[in-house]
Amino acid sequence: GQADIGVIGMGTMGANLALNIAEKGFKVAVQNRTPAKAFALKDDNPELADNILPAETLEDFVKSLNTPRRVIFMVPAGQPVDDEMDKIRPLLEDGDVMIDAGNADFNDTVRRAKTVEGTGLKFIGMGVSGGELGARHGPSIMVGGDKDTYPLVEPVLTKIAARFHDAPCVAWLGTDGAGHFVKTIHNGIEYADMQMIAEIYGVMRDGLKLEPAKMAAIFRDWNSRELSSYLIEITAVNLDETDPQTGKPMVEVIIDEAGQKGTGRWAVIEAQKLGVGATTLEAAVAARGLSSRREEREHAAGLYAGVEAGQSQFFADEAGFSELESALVTAKIIAYAQGYAAMAAASDENGWDLPLGTIAEIWRAGCIIRSHFLDDIAKAYDKGQKVVNILQAPDFVGRVAKGQSALRRVVAKAALAGIPVPALSAALAYFDDYRRARGTANLTQAQRDLFGAHTFRRFDADGAVHHKWPAV
Ligand code: 6PG
């Protein structure tokens, strides 16, 4: 064979990844269930044609690869990955590497890694973020698998990944499902980021009655400071766009029902399993779910039409905008702290030893949540000291202490005006709970002991005890 690496699946992501690989000077074999698509990739990209080797059959594809063979699957997550693996395995030899680059459930990746163990074949599960453009020009790549398998794919991945200054946004993060787990949390954070931006948009629309073009200007302004990020940048573009058909702002002709493919939900489910409440992420997933029940919401709006919320106390002036900005920054720190806490817990649970600082580093470019802020997180982990939680890292303590009052005011004003801000509220509630040395679980324990003799522990003695409560 003569190809350095192969890609199976010529959907948008697979085709763009293959072009990226070809452009970086590697020869890439390409294959697709309908072979015409693989040949079309070569024909449609004459400048890269020398590096694109389309194959008619899986056998031809395998033959065209250098050994050890490196095969990237870019097919829909779930059964299609297992199907492709089953088809190709008999054609591969000892030392060959299968790489699942889709948005896999990390539990599947752990399972697939096990099925390959001891067979001589190798398996890598890697998260690829950055959408279509990222795949084409430089995604952020989160790799999981055996540490000694990584060098087999590292030269290609390092070349095709996004760059933050000179550093490629790719790293080996841990064994088996580590890469896909981190990608899942990335998506959960992506949901939270997007939801919090949408909530601020809701305040601007319903509380301040601003026109989208004005909102766009505000988001553009924010993009020059702490919030500077891809998602804020695209928000300004979204809000500035005019619908060519009606001449209305584009956002106003778009139905308010959010889609979701499941990765954000996985992040929340996994966090729950680990006993880490990623409540801001959870609020974002729940908000997408409720958004899709539009008819039901419209009916409820009618039922409660007479219910008076208070007057909006939001102000459309510099101080008012700056309060919203500060609230969003603060809630964002809290959301990331939750995502990071889930990764820290998963790392312990799965024995991954996830490099949390490195994860922030490879998220600084290429991926959907790329931002200046991630550089701050990278720096917080870079200082050599152990970071128990982002909310305890010195730089962030100062920022949250300063920003919390703005978050508090925005959440309170939104509540009074009847404007839902579920993710911002969740962030605030979590923060207040997190920094409360003495909580209220003592009462929960008392109740559990009363109705189920579940026992509790006392401040003034060791061990679990049961109290004889009065009969009810
Ligand atoms: C990325 C994204 C991507 C995801 C889309 C859509 O990192 O490039 O996370 O992987 O598929 O953002 O996700 P939803 O359809 O669930 O919104």
Residues whose N, C-alpha, C, O or C-beta is under 5 A from the ligand:
A	BS01	6PG	V128 S129 G130 G131 N187 G259 Q260 K261 G262 T263 I368
